[in-house]
Amino acid sequence: MRRAMGRFATGVAVVTTSHDGEHHGMTVNSLTSVSLDPPMLLVCLTTGARTTEAVRASGRFVVNVLAARQEPIAMRFARRGEEHFSGLDTDLEGTPHSVPVVPGALIHADCAVEQSLTAGDHVVVLGRVETLCTGVGTPLGFYSGGFAAIRRYDDEQDLWFA
Ligand SMILES: Cc1cc2nc3c(=O)[nH]c(=O)nc-3n(C[C@H](O)[C@H](O)[C@H](O)COP(=O)(O)O)c2cc1C
């Protein structure tokens, strides 16, 4: 399943959350946009991971879509036992966010958990997007088990969505 679905190229995001005064985060590529009005998205989080449990318990999370140069952040948040937030500013004062975010990410989508559903060995978490901050830059890609560069065809003049 993993090898087959690896043919479906994706971007890379980090889900961050806080519970009981502790910050948690994990790298994901299972991010899907679900609804525009109201704005909703989903992520699939492995059962039993600390981040998964903290998202369920707190009912809040932020999706940080990573830029190409943030591959080291993606690797750090994919490893257990790493100091995930070391060197990252976790002070929320003056920010519109409810949990720490990854600075310099292309999108910060601040979500409230709307529903969660256990599906096999993962939990499908449906989030209602309450605050959305977007930046510019090239996204980090993931394909066939490795990080990849994403490039839009420059000769394609007509964009599907402006
Ligand atoms: C590119 C990439 C994408 C990933 N996508 C997911 C995902 O969508 N869902 C998931 O549960 N784990 C995913 N993982 C694995 C988690 O990042 C990893 O298991 C994480 O360390 C678990 O978090 P924890 O430290 O809270 O236990 C992905 C890893 C990588 C490198």
The ligand as a Tripos MOL2 file, in Angstrom:
@<TRIPOS>MOLECULE
LIG
   31    33     1     0     0
SMALL
NO_CHARGES

@<TRIPOS>ATOM
      1 C1          7.0320   12.7840    4.4050 C.3       1 LIG1
      2 C2          6.3670   12.1020    5.5750 C.ar      1 LIG1
      3 C3          4.9960   12.0430    5.6340 C.ar      1 LIG1
      4 C4          4.3430   11.4440    6.7280 C.ar      1 LIG1
      5 N1          2.9930   11.4450    6.7560 N.ar      1 LIG1
      6 C5          2.3420   10.9270    7.8180 C.ar      1 LIG1
      7 C6          0.9260   11.0230    7.9030 C.ar      1 LIG1
      8 O1          0.2480   11.5510    7.0220 O.2       1 LIG1
      9 N2          0.3260   10.5010    8.9990 N.ar      1 LIG1
     10 C7          1.0440    9.8990   10.0090 C.ar      1 LIG1
     11 O2          0.4430    9.4430   10.9530 O.2       1 LIG1
     12 N3          2.3980    9.8060    9.9670 N.ar      1 LIG1
     13 C8          3.0590   10.3240    8.9070 C.ar      1 LIG1
     14 N4          4.4230   10.2700    8.8660 N.ar      1 LIG1
     15 C9          5.1690    9.6360   10.0080 C.3       1 LIG1
     16 C10         5.2050   10.5570   11.2530 C.3       1 LIG1
     17 O3          5.7620   11.8300   10.9190 O.3       1 LIG1
     18 C11         6.0400    9.9190   12.4030 C.3       1 LIG1
     19 O4          5.5190    8.6690   12.7060 O.3       1 LIG1
     20 C12         6.0470   10.7910   13.6760 C.3       1 LIG1
     21 O5          7.3320   10.7710   14.2350 O.3       1 LIG1
     22 C13         5.1400   10.3100   14.8000 C.3       1 LIG1
     23 O6          4.9490   11.3920   15.7540 O.3       1 LIG1
     24 P1          5.1770   11.2770   17.3410 P.3       1 LIG1
     25 O7          6.6040   11.7360   17.5930 O.co2     1 LIG1
     26 O8          4.1660   12.2350   17.9170 O.co2     1 LIG1
     27 O9          4.9630    9.8510   17.7630 O.co2     1 LIG1
     28 C14         5.0980   10.8580    7.7760 C.ar      1 LIG1
     29 C15         6.5000   10.9140    7.7200 C.ar      1 LIG1
     30 C16         7.1330   11.5220    6.6250 C.ar      1 LIG1
     31 C17         8.6300   11.5910    6.5890 C.3       1 LIG1
@<TRIPOS>BOND
     1     1     2 1
     2     2     3 ar
     3     2    30 ar
     4     3     4 ar
     5     4     5 ar
     6     4    28 ar
     7     5     6 ar
     8     6     7 ar
     9     6    13 1
    10     7     8 2
    11     7     9 ar
    12     9    10 ar
    13    10    11 2
    14    10    12 ar
    15    12    13 ar
    16    13    14 ar
    17    14    15 1
    18    14    28 ar
    19    15    16 1
    20    16    17 1
    21    16    18 1
    22    18    19 1
    23    18    20 1
    24    20    21 1
    25    20    22 1
    26    22    23 1
    27    23    24 1
    28    24    25 2
    29    24    26 1
    30    24    27 1
    31    28    29 ar
    32    29    30 ar
    33    30    31 1
@<TRIPOS>SUBSTRUCTURE
     1 LIG1         1 GROUP 0 **** ****
